[in-house]
Amino acid sequence: MRLAYQAIATRQSQSRSGGAANAEFETLWRSAEELANEQEPEHALALARLASKWELEKEAEELWQRVAKNPPTRREALEALHRLYRGKNETEKLYDVLQRLHETSPTEAPITADLARLGLDLEQNTERSNQLAREAYDHAPNEINCAVTYAFSLSRLGRNSEGLAVVQNLPPDQLHDQHAAVYVALLLAEANQLDGAQEYIAAAENGKIYPEEEKLLDEAKTRLAATSAAPSPAIASTPVELSPTPTASQR
């Protein structure tokens, strides 16, 4: 690890030394990697952790990919890659990592739901994604991510009213999480419930959401605009109401 720490120290001085320091960093870091490869797998794991700690994204990605090939450390490596790709919004790589995480732990409902929802967002493997969404919900119907993912899946299958019924049973404060709110807004917009949809659009915009969720939020807004512009029917159908917004502060 001595070479790795020397490389990091060199990188820290790069702003003062320019290209020479960067070349020295590359040499020292590659030497540290080669040494780790010659030793027990724990050395590569320690080096990967160090790269992540110091936000060396390129080096961390390469190391975690290597560490993921070792079964005892695969889960930690895949979770590290998940954080890395989610932070950089590299959704294609993120989807691949989620598939590998699901293979590692196929009965872990939150991972199954994450894989299903991203697949639906990216319109990849939609049939399997819908199946996974149902499996996750069957395993954990009260888990917010699993329930919202299944509701979204039902909506995409043309069963929006059933999707709304699913989210009706969830705690309102959890539905106002910015990520969950995107999907609830879309469900309500699909049901032409303007006031409710606008409330959840505001909740989604109150925090940082992912690029694929921004597209869905735009879809909800487009649906609302079309509904607002359409003539009001003579007799309105009774809307499906979600639980009222809690008075306590939302997360």
DAQUICOR-V913808 format. One record per backbone hydrogen bond with DSSP energy under -0.5 kcal/mol. NH is the residue of the N-H (numbers start at 1). CO is the residue of the C=O. Records with the same first field share a line. If there is no record, write none. Layout:
BEGIN
NH = CO + CO
END
This chain:
BEGIN
5 = 1
6 = 2
7 = 3
8 = 4
9 = 5
10 = 6
11 = 7
12 = 8
13 = 9
14 = 11
16 = 13
17 = 13
18 = 14
20 = 17
21 = 18
22 = 18
23 = 19
24 = 20
25 = 21
26 = 22
27 = 23
28 = 24
29 = 25
30 = 26
31 = 27
32 = 28
33 = 29
34 = 30
35 = 31
36 = 32
37 = 33
38 = 34
39 = 36
43 = 40
44 = 40
45 = 41
46 = 42
47 = 43
48 = 44
49 = 45
50 = 46
51 = 47
52 = 48
53 = 49
54 = 50
55 = 52
56 = 51
57 = 55
60 = 56
61 = 57
62 = 58
63 = 59
64 = 60
65 = 61
66 = 62
67 = 63
68 = 64
69 = 66
70 = 67
71 = 69
73 = 70
74 = 70 + 71
77 = 73
78 = 74
79 = 75
80 = 76
81 = 77
82 = 78
83 = 79
84 = 80
85 = 81
86 = 82
87 = 83
88 = 84
89 = 85 + 86
90 = 85
91 = 89
94 = 90
95 = 91
96 = 92
97 = 93
98 = 94
99 = 95
100 = 96
101 = 97
102 = 98
103 = 99
104 = 100
105 = 101
108 = 105
109 = 107
111 = 108
112 = 108
113 = 109
114 = 110
115 = 111
116 = 112
117 = 113
118 = 114
119 = 115
120 = 116
121 = 117
122 = 118
123 = 119
124 = 119
129 = 125
130 = 126
131 = 127
132 = 128
133 = 129
134 = 130
135 = 131
136 = 132
137 = 133
138 = 134
139 = 135
140 = 136
143 = 140
147 = 143
148 = 144
149 = 145
150 = 146
151 = 147
152 = 148
153 = 149
154 = 150
155 = 151
156 = 152
157 = 153
158 = 155
159 = 154
163 = 159
164 = 160
165 = 161
166 = 162
167 = 163
168 = 164
169 = 165 + 166
170 = 167
174 = 171
175 = 171
176 = 172
177 = 174
181 = 177
182 = 178 + 179
183 = 179
184 = 180
185 = 181
186 = 182
187 = 183
188 = 184
189 = 185
190 = 186
191 = 187
192 = 189
193 = 188
194 = 192
197 = 193
198 = 194
199 = 195
200 = 196
201 = 197
202 = 198
203 = 199
204 = 200
205 = 201
206 = 202 + 203
207 = 204
213 = 210
214 = 210
215 = 211
216 = 212
217 = 213
218 = 214
219 = 215
220 = 216
221 = 217
222 = 218
223 = 219
224 = 220
225 = 221
226 = 222
227 = 223
228 = 224
229 = 225
230 = 226
241 = 239
END
